[in-house]
Amino acid sequence: MIPPAIAIIVPVFKHPGLLPEALDAALAQRGGVPIAIVIVDDGCPYEETRTIGSAYAMAEERVTYLRKRNGGLSSARNFGIDYALRAWPGLEAIYFLDADNRLTPTAMGNAIGLLRQAGVDWVYPSIDKFGIEWSGNYQAPYSRLAHVTFDNICEAGSLVHRRVFDAGIRFDETMKAGYEDWEFWMQALARGFRGRCHPSFGLEYRQRAESMLRDSNRQRAGILAYMREKHRDLHSLRNLLAWEHEEAPRFALFTDAGGEVQWFSDVDAAPRRMTLDQHAESFAAEEVEPETLGTPPYAVWLPAPAVAALRQAGLLANLLWHLQRLCATHQAVAIHLEAARGAIALGLSVQAPASAPIGFAAGQAALREALGAETPNGWLAAVAEDADSPQLGRLLLRFPCAEEALLVGAYAPTPVATAARLRQDHDPARRRRWIWRKAGATPAIRSYADYLAAAVGADHVMPRRRGADGRRHIGFAVPDGIADGVGRVAAALAAALRRTGCATHLFVLDRPGITLGDGLRDAFDSVSFLGRALPKEGPHDFLGQRIALSGDLEGAEAPLLGLLTELDVLVCSHVPALSAVLGDLRKQGTKVVGHLHALERSALGRGTGHPYLALAFEHVHDLLLAPSPALVDWLRGAGVPEAKLCLLPPAATLAITAEERDRLVTARRSRRKGLLRAALLLGPSTPAPVVEARLRLVAATRQAGLPIDWIAVGEALDGKLRRRLSPLGVGIAETLADAVAAADLLLLPEAAEATPIAVRDAQLLGCVPVLPAGSPAAGLVDGGGALLVADDAAVMPLLRDLAIDPARLAGLSAAAAEEGAAAPAWPVAIQAFRDQLDRWLPAP
């Protein structure tokens, strides 16, 4: 006997009547490829199986008959694999032929030729069924994404190179309900192996009304859950996004009227580049062969300078995410970009702004519909005529960038120009489907993004994956941006971590805009908005706190899961509704960190605030950050495990040298005596009653004739409040740094604004913070470098006393500067957190 190149494993159990047909087909192989056949009798109770198997083995030297104790299909295949590898050391490949199926004479010759090509580890067939007849086209380029998220696109009857088995891959013998072949391919994928379809393979698959496969389909959900859990790394979003980018890009980006087209999913990965003609050819071919050929499901038209500006601002991924979501409710979207100084603002589905659109986006279905019309109509006509249309949504994004980056030149890409080119090839009558098998066996290329989103429970997934750059990716979720106290702490922590090499990402979940404070513009690699308000509380009660669980977020769960993807760590700062989806994010492999600031008290003295929320969701938190030993002790006493507690002492955010700090402190002492300078910090989260109280206080000092020069921090003010401050003679310092450098006092109007970080920033420059006795930072100021007040009524008398007692003010300022200088810097403050990151995410 010539040593075989291929061993055909034929497991048999209760199919003795069909076995001869399968064996005869295997023995009839031609094409010069030596084969051996191994019959594995899996303890079949029918005597005919033993008789037939023994007879073939005695009559044909290429046939071996083995009998074993019943163990199931996986066990039988593994038994045959191990025997074949031992019996024929030079074996090249193994094929699995079920006893009720058959092969055409050229099957092995066809498959081995493809298997011998580089990069092919197994060869699988398109499916041709007899009995109940059906034929399906599986000859699309092999897709790992489709194989993992859609269905088992590779039949068990595949020719597998021996290197797969040499890697230790075998069938899972615990899986006796079916889909064991799907799980086998998952093992192969996890080891980096890949398959390829041979459209003329030659497998003939017998289909009857009832079969093991139909039994498996009845138990599909449970079996798939087992496979997902077993192969969690394989199903990770990082893998799925990388495969989507490579195999089925989500976006086609047009950056000039007639040049190249970029296909991509991941905004940080290299795109696939092609000419407009090549794109048009694929677009037209998809009309007749959507399961084999195709173009991305979303088309985006934006000039290259605008794309570069968005990328530099860290806004490109979120812009594309919102365009996807708008394309689900509109046929197309007009993109308006405007330059803004020191702020970012997002508007969705707005009325046409004053600026003309700089770009557009459309889903492929809408584009095909527009091409099919005799004359341009609907959204395409609205674009051509620069008109409004109910079919045309609008997205307005204002962000810091150079004005020239947003100029629309003569060669700017437009849907109208692209449509004219696509229409040249868009004639289905000129095209014919030559593949006779049915479409639908594998998904259309344009639907891959939907399968990816479904795999993580999202509606649309952010087009960005972590890990490609080797950095740790850390997200910061805040409610209102970075101008208020909570946001400033998050930005300062992000900036400190970014200086250590981490990639940091800001997620603003309640407001569609933020103000960028001085020194904080470089804190984040990217900025993203959810674009909708979240519920402030839910219908459930936990220790007196109203909390929301999954299903209570008014449909926001799926957008949140799509937005907050691909993070190594997510730091959550005071976004109560987010807690409802943290468990799902954690399943994606994200470490969840709760950043707590204070244990607050209600008007009746009852404990309240976010520490209680953290207790309700303690199970899904990997770590809780607390600014003080007292809060760490409270959490420990409330039952939080020691391993989940981390002290993060507050530090100043102002990035100044020691020499500059000394200069500013000295300058304050040399100012004209008899004039008290007081700064107000009114953030976007400041309640309206508190704002009114501050305005009344300023007015009262004016009426009393107190020599006070009032300053408001502009980065926290909206236009309406600015206009109300002007008649009161309140000056504007655009940043907190400017304010505390100029002011003697920093008046913090409420406990939520009186954050430790604001106190440290003020003290660093000798500015004396005035804060409520029950504020988060009250425990920091036992050295006399701050003033504590019992309530609002105590503020006016305090201002009156300080205005006439410059010596007391000078002493307070000196004490504040001393405390500020002694406070730990951020590199020291974050050390414990960095140590935890090292344990979670060791350096490669």
N, C-alpha and C positions, 0 to 999 in steps of 0.2 A: 504493500500500500504506500502510495506517495504521501509524505507528510502533508497534512492539510494546511491551507492558509486560513480557512474559515471553518469553525465548528458551529453547526446548527443545533441548538438546544431545543428539544421538543418535550416540554412537560405534558403529562397526560394524566387526567383524572376523570373517569366516567365518560370518556369519548371514544370507546374502542371502535365503534362503527365508522368513525370519521378518520381515525388515525391512518389507515392505509393511503387514503387520498393525500394527506399531508406528506407522508413519507415518500410516496411515489413522485410528488412534485419536487421534493427536495433532491431526490436522487437523479431527477431529470435535468439538473442544472448543467448548462453548457457555457462555454466561453473560456475554457482552459484554466479555471480556478479550482484547484483541488479542495474538496470539502470532506468533512466528517460529520456524521449525525449522531447525536447523543440523545437517546430516548430516556426520559426520567419518569418512571412510573411512581407517582406520589402516593403509594399505598392504595391504588384503585381497588375497590371491592369486586370489580367484575373480572372474572377469569379470562375473558376475551382479550383484555388489555395485555396480560402476561403472555398469552399465546401469540398474539400478533407481534408484540415487541421481540419476543424470543425468536420467532420465525424470521423476521427481517434481519436480526443480528447474525443468525446462522447462515443466511443466504447471501448476505452482502457485507464484505469486510469493512466498508466505510461506515457501517451502523453499529453502535454500541447500545446495549439495553441495560439500564440500571433500575433497580427497584429499591425503594426506601420507605420508611415509616411515614405515614401521612403528616405533612407539616404545612400544607398550603402552597399556593403558586409561587410565592417568593422563595420559600424553602427549596422547592423543586428546581427553580432556576439557579439558585446559588449552588446547589449540589452539582448541577451540570457544569456551571462555570468552573468550580474548583477542580472537578475531574478533568475537564478539557485542558486547563492550564497545566495540570500535572502531566497529562498523557502526551501532550504535544508542545514541548518547550518553544518551538519555532512558530507557534500559532500567531496569526496576524490579527484576527478579529473573531468575534462571536456574534451569531445571529439568533434571535429568539422567535421561534415559530410555534404558535399555539396549535394544538392538535386538531382544531376545527377549522383552521385556515389553510391556505395553499399559496404556492408561488408559481409565477410564470417561469419558463426555462431560462430566461436571461437575467433573472432578478439579482443573483449574487454577482454575476459579471458586471452588471450595471452599477451596483452599489460599491464594489471594491475599487472600481476606477475612481469614483468620487472620493472615497475614504482616503485614498492615497495622496490626495491633494493637501497642500499645507493648510493648517488651520481648521481641518475637519476631523472631529473626534468621534462622531457617529453620523450615520446617514439614515434619514427617516423618509417614509413614503407619503405621497398623497394617498387618500383613502378611497378605494374602490370596493364597495360592498356588493355581495350577492346574497341571495335569499330574499331579504327585503332590500331591494336595490337602492343604492345611493352612492354618489361620487362627490368628493369634496376636494377643493383646490387648497393644498397646503404649501405651494411652492413659493410663497413670499419669502424674501430674505429672512433667515432665522432671526427671531427676536426673543431675547431673554425677557424683556418686559412683558410681551404677550404670553410667553410660556408661564411666567410666574403669576400674573394677575388675571389673565383671560381664561385659559383652558390648557389642557395637556395637548399641545399641538404636535407632539411626537408620539407616534404609535409605538407600543412595546416591540412590535415586529420591526426593529431597526438593527442595522449592522453597526456594532460598537467596536472600536479599536481596542486592542488589549491594554493599551496604556491606561485606559479608564479603570480597568480591573486591577491593574498593577498598583494603582493609587489606593486600593483598598475599598473601592466602591462596590456595594452589593445591594440587593433588594432587601427592604425592611421586612423581616419575617413576622413582626407583630401586626402588620397590616394585612388582615385576612378578609377585609370587606371590600377591597378594590382600591384602585388608584395607586397601587404600589409602583407601577411603572412611572407615573408622574413624580412620585417622591424620589425614585432612582435618578431621574433627570435633574431634580433639584440638587441632589448630592453632587452630580457631575458639574452643574453650574457653579456651585459653591467652590469647587476645586479649579475653576477657570476653564473647563472644557466647553466646547460649543458644537452644535450639530448643523447639518445642512440637508435640505430636502432634495431628493431625486424625483422629479415629476413622473418619470417612467420606471420607477423602481420595480414594480411587478408583484406587489402583495395583493392578494385577493382575500378580503375579510368577510367571513360569514356572519350575517346578522339575522337573528331570529327574534320572534316577538318577545321572548323573555330570555335573559342571559345574565351573567355575572355583572356585566357593565350596567345593566338596568337596575340591578340590586344596589350597585355602588351609587348610582345617581340618587336613589332614595335616601342614602345616608351621606350625601355630598357635603352638607354643611359641617357635620362633625368631623369628617375625614380631612376637609380643608383646614379646619381649626387646628387639628393635630399637626398637619404639615407646616402651617404658619408658625406654630410654637416651636417645632423642632428646628426650623430654619429661619429663626428670627433675624439673623444677620443678612441672610439672602433677601428677605422681604423688607429690609430697611429702606427708608425713603432715600437715603444716600445712594444706594444701588439703583433703585427704580428711576430716580432723576437722571443719574448718569446714563442709564440704558436708554431712557427716552431721548436724551440729548443726542446720543449716537445713532439710535435706530429709527426714531420717529420724531424729529424736531417739532416743537410746538409753534414756533413763530417763523414767518418769512418776513424779513425786514428789508424794505426798499429805502435806500438812502440817497439815491439820485435818480433822475428820470429814466436813464437808459443803461445804467451800469450794472454792477453786480448785485445779486440778491444774497442775503445771509440767512441761512437756516440754523436755528438753535433752540434749545430749551433753557439751558443754564446761561445766565447773563455773564458769568465769570469764566466760561469755558470758550475755547476757540470755536467759532461757527463754521459751518460747511458753506463754502462760497461757490457761487455759480453765476452764469450769465442769465440775463432775463430770458433769452431764448431757451436755455436749458430748463429754467423754471416753467416756462410756458409749455414745453413738451411734456413734462411730468404732470402738470395740471390737466392737460388734455387727455393724457393716457389714463389718468385716474377715473375718467368718466366711464370707461369700459372695464377696467381691472382694478377696482378700489382696494382689493385685498392684497394685491401684489405691488402696485405702484401708487405713488401719491405725493401730495405736497402738504405742508403744515396746515393745521386747522385754522390758524389766525394769520392774517396779513396786516402788517403795520407799515405805514408810510411816514417817515420822519427824516429830515435832513441830517446829514452826518454831524455837523457842528452841534445840533441840538442833542443828538444821541450822546456825543462826547460830554456835553455839559451835564446831562442827567447822570451819566455814569460817574463823573467826578463828584457830583453832589450826593452820590449814593442813593439815588431815587429811581434808577431805571427798572429794577426788579419789581418794585411796588407799582410803578406806572403800568407795566405790562400786566401785572396781576389784576389791577382795576380795569384795564381795557378788556381782558378776558371776561370779567364779570359783567361789564356793560354790554358786551356783544351778546350775552345771553338774553338780554331784555331789549336790545335795539339791533337793527340790522347793521348799523355802522356807528362809529364814534368819531366825532371831531375833537382833535387834541389842541388845546390852547395852552401855550406856555408863556409866562411873563416873568421878567426879571424883578426880583424884590430884594430889598436890603435887610439882611439880618432876620429873615423869617421864611417859613415855608407854609403854604396854605393849599389845601386840596378842595376842589368843588366838583361834585359828580352830578350829571344830568341837569346842569344849570342852563339857564337861558343864555343865548349867545352873548358873550362878553364883548367889550369894546374892541379887543384885539381879534384879528383874523386868525383862523386855525392855522397852525403850523404843520399839522399832520393829521392822519386818519388811521383808523383800524376797522377791520371787518372780519367776520367769520367767513369761512370758506363757503358755507351754504348760501349766505347772503350774496357773496360775490358770484357764485354760479347762477343764482337766480337773476341777478342783474345782467349777466352776460346772455342769458337766454331770452331776454326781452328784445323785441324788434328795434326799439329806440330806447335810449337811456331814460329810466324813470325811477321813481322812489328815491332811495338814499343817494344813488349814483348821480341822478339828476340834480339833487340838492347840492351835492359837492361841486358839480360842474357849474352850477349857477350861483354858488355861494349863498344859498338860501336855507332857511329853517325848514325842518321836516320832522314830523312825529317819529319817523323811522330813524332819525339821526340823533343819537345821544351826544352829550358834550362832557368833556373832562377839562377842567381848568386847574393848572398847577402853577403856583407862583413860588419861586425859589431863587436863592442868590446865584447869580451867574452874570457873565458879561452880556450886554445888550446885543452885541454883534453875533453871539452864538444863536440868537433866536431870529435872525433875519431870514426871510424866505426868498431865496434866489431864483433865477430863471430856470435852473436845473433841479429844483426841488421835486421830489417824487410825489405823484398824485395817483389816487385810485383810477381816475379817468384815463390817464396815459397807460397805466398798467392794463386796464380793462381793454383798451384798444388793441394792445399787443396780444392779450390772451384770446380775444375774440377771433383772431386770425386762425387759431387752431381749434376753436371751440365749435366743432361741427360733428356731433355724434354720428351723423349719417355717413361721414367719411371714415369712421372707425368701426371696427368689428371685433367682437370678442372671439379670439381664437382658442382660448382655453375652454374645453368642453365641460370640465368639471364645474360644479356649482361654487359660487362665491359664498362667503359666510363661514367657511370652516375656520379661517383666521380673521381677525377684525380688520376693518378698513384702517389704513394708516392714520387717518384723521381722528380716529376715536381713541388712540392710545392715551392721550392726555386724560380722557374721562376714566379709563381703567386705572390709571395711576391715582387720580383723585379718589376714586371709590376705594382703592386699597387702603387709604389712610382715613376714610370717612369724611373727606372734605368736599367742597363743591369745586374749588379751583386751588391748585397748589402753587405757592410762590416759585418762580423759575430761578431758583438759586440753590446750590447744594454746598454743604460744608465739606471740609476735609481735603479738597483739591490743593489748597495752598499750604497745608500742613499746620495751620494755626488753629487755636481753640476759638470756636465761634460762640460768643456769649450774647444773648439777647436781654434787653431791658424793657419790660412792659410797664408803662406809666399811663395814668388816666388823661393828663392834660398837657403834656409836654415837659419842658425843662426849665420853665421860668418860675414855677412855684417851688415850695420847699422840697416836696417829695421828688420832683423832677430834677432839682439841682443836685440832690444827694445821688440820684441814679447817674446823672451825667458825670459827676466827680468820680464816682466809683468806676464808671466806664472809661474815663480818661486815664485813670491810674492803671487799669488793667491793660488798656491799649498800649500804654508805654512799655509794658512787659512783653508785648508781642501778640496779644490776643486780638482777634477781630471782634468788634462790638457793633451791635445792631439795636437801634431804638425803635420801639413799637408804641405808637400813640393810639390808644384804644377808645377814647371817648370824644376827642375833639379832632376836627379835620385840619388842624394847623398848629404850628408851634412858633415861638419866638426863640431865636438862637442867642443865648447870652454870651457875653464877652468871655473868652477863654474856653468856651464849651463847643465851639464849632468843629474842633478836631477830636471830639470825644467819641464819635461814632463813624463807622465805615458806611453804614446805610441807615436810612430813615424810612419807616413805613407807617401807613395809616390804615386803620380798619375801615374808616369811612362811614361809620354808623354809631349811634349811641348805644351803650350797653345798659341794662337795668342796674340801678344803684343797689338794689337789694332783691331778695327773692321771697317766696311765700312760706319758707320753712323757718322754724325758730330753733336756735342753738344757743343756750345759755343767755337768752335775752337778745341775741343778735339775729337779724333777718338775713337768711342766706339763700342763695340760688343753687340748685342742683342741675345736673344735665337734663335738658328738656325745658328748663325755665327761662332760657335766654332769648325767647322770641325769634328763633331761627338763626341765632348768631353762632351756634356751635360749629357748623360746617365752615363758615368763613374764618372763624378763629383758628380752626385746625389747619386750614389751608394757608393762612398767613404766618402762623408761628411754627413753621417747619424748619427742619435742617439746622437745629441749634444743638450745640453740645450742652449748653447750660442756659436756662431761662430764669432771670431774676425778676420776680413779680413785686411791684411796689404799689400797693393800695389800689388795686383793680379788683373789687370783690367778685364781679361776675366771672372773671377769668378762672376762678377756682373750680368752676363746674367742668372745665375741659382739661384740667391739669393731668388727670389720670390718663387720658388718651394721649396727651403729648409725652408723658413719661413712657408709655408703651413704645413710642417711636425711638426711644433711647435718649431722650433729653433729660438731663438732671434738672430738677425743679428746686429753686431757691426762693424762699419768702424773705423779703427785706422789710423788717418791722421797724417802726420808729418810736412808738410810745404806747403805753397803756393809758388810755384816756378815761375820764370820768364824766358821767352825765351830770345834768343840772341837779339831780337828786343824789349824786355821789356814787352811783353804781358804775362798776367797771364796764368799759365798752371799748370798741375799736378793733383794729386789725389783728392784734394778738389773739383775740377770741376766734376770729375767722381762721387764723392759722391752726388753732386747736381743732376746729371742725374738720379741716382738711389735712391734718397732720400726716395721715397715712401716705398722701401723694407728694409730700415735701421730702426732699433729700437733705435739706439744710435750711435753718432759719438764722438769718443775720439779725443781731440786736445791737443797738449803739451803746448800751450800758450794762454793767454787771448786774444792776438791779433787775433789768428786764430779763436777762439770762436766768437769774435765780427764779423769777416768777414763772418762766416757761418750764424750768426744771421742776418746780413744785407742782405745775399743772400736769406733769406726766410726760413731757417731751423727753425722749431719750437723749442722753448726754452727747451721743455721736451726731445728733442733728442740730446741735447748738454751736453757734460761732459768734464771738464778740467782734464787732466791727466799729472800733472807736471813731468818733467823728474827727474830721480834719478839715482844714480850710481848703477852698478851691482856687483861691487867687494865686496865679502863677507869677510871683514876683521874686526878685532876688532880695537877699538880706539888706544890701545897700539901698535898694529902692524902697524897701519897707521902712528903714530907718529915716530916709529922706522924707517920706510922707508923714510919718509920726512927728518928726521935728517941725515940719511945715504946719501941722495942725496947732502945735503949741505956740507958734509965732503969729497966729492970726489975731485980728482985732478983738480985743476983749469986749465983753458986754453983748455979744451976739451969739445966741445959741443956734446951732445948725442941727436940724432933726430930719431924718430920712424915713420915708414910708415904703414898706414893701407890701404891695397889694397884688397878689397873684391871681391867676384866672380861677382858682378854686376858692378864693375868698368869698364867703357868703355876702349877699347884697346888704343885709342888716349891718354887717361889720364895716363894709365900705361906707355906708351912710354914717355910721358912728365916727369913722376917721374924718370924713368931710366936716361933720359937726365940730369935731375937736379942733381942726384947723381954723374954722370960722370963729370958734370961741376964743382962740388965742389971738386972733386978729382984733376981735372986739375988745379983748382985755388989754390990748396994746403991748403984749409981751414981745420982747425982741428975739423973735424966733424966725430963722430962715428955713422954710420947709423945702424938702427935696423929695421927689417921688422917683422910684426906680422904673425907668421907661420900658425895660424889657418885659415887665409884667403887666403893662397897661394896654387896654384897647383904646381905640380912638375916642369913643364916647366918654370914657373916664378922663382921658387927657383934656378934653374940652371942658369938663366940669372943674378940673383942678386949676386951669389957667386963671379964671377970675379971682380965685382965692390967693393968687400970687405964689403958687407952688411951682418951683422949678423942676426940670426934668433932667435926671442923670440917666443916660441910656443903658447903663449897666450897673449891677450891684457893686462892682469894683469902684466905679466912679463915685457912687453914692457914699460908700463907707470911707472912701478917701477924703471926701469933702465934709462929711457930717460928724458931729460930736456924738449923736445918739442915733441908733437904729431902732425904730419903733416897730415891733412885730405884733400885728393886731390880733392874732388868735393863735391857739395852741398848734394848729396844723401848720401855720407859717413859721412858728418859732422853732425851727429845726436846729439841731446841733450844728449843722453845716453853716447856716446863716449866722449863728452866734460866733463860730470860729472865724468866718470871713471878716466879720465886724471887728472882733478883738485883734485880729492879726494887724490891723492898721490903727489900733487905738480907739476905735469907735465903740461906744458903750451900748450894748444891746439892752433894750427894755422889753421884758417878756412876762407873760403870766406865770404865776407861781406853779401852776399845774401843767406847764408846757413840757414837751419832750426834752428840752435842753436845760430845764431848771436844775437838774443834778450836776451840770457841768460847771456851774458858776459859783462855787463855794469860796472862791478866792477873792471876791469883791470886785471882779471885773465885769459885772453886769448888775442890772437893777431888776428886781422882781416886784410885780404889782399884783395886788389881790384881784382887782377887776378894773373895768374901764373908768370907773369913777375916781380911781386913785391916780390916773395919768395926768390930769390937769393940774392938781396940786404939785405933783412931782416936777412938771415942766416949769411951773412958777418958781419953785425953790431953786432949781438948777440955773434958771435964767439970771438969778440975782446972786448966785454963789459960785463964781468961776473957780475958786480954789477947790471946792468939792468936786467939780466937774473935772479939773485937771488930775486930781487923785484917782478918780474913777477911770479916766482915760489911761493913766499910767498902769493901773492894775489890769485893765483889759489888755493892753499891749503885752504885759508880762505873761498873762495867761495864754494869749494867742501864740506868743513865741515858744512857750513851753509845750503846747499841744503837739501830739505826734503828727508827722507829715504822712501823706498818703502812702508812700512806700512802706512805712512802718505799720500804718493802720490796716492795710490789706494783707499783711503777711499771713495771718491765720487762714484767711480765705484762699490765698494763693497756695498754701500748703494743702488745703482740701482739694483744690483743682488739680494739683500734682498727683494726688492719690487717685482721683477719678480718671484723669486723662494724662497718664504718664507720657513724657516726651519720647518720641520714637528713638 
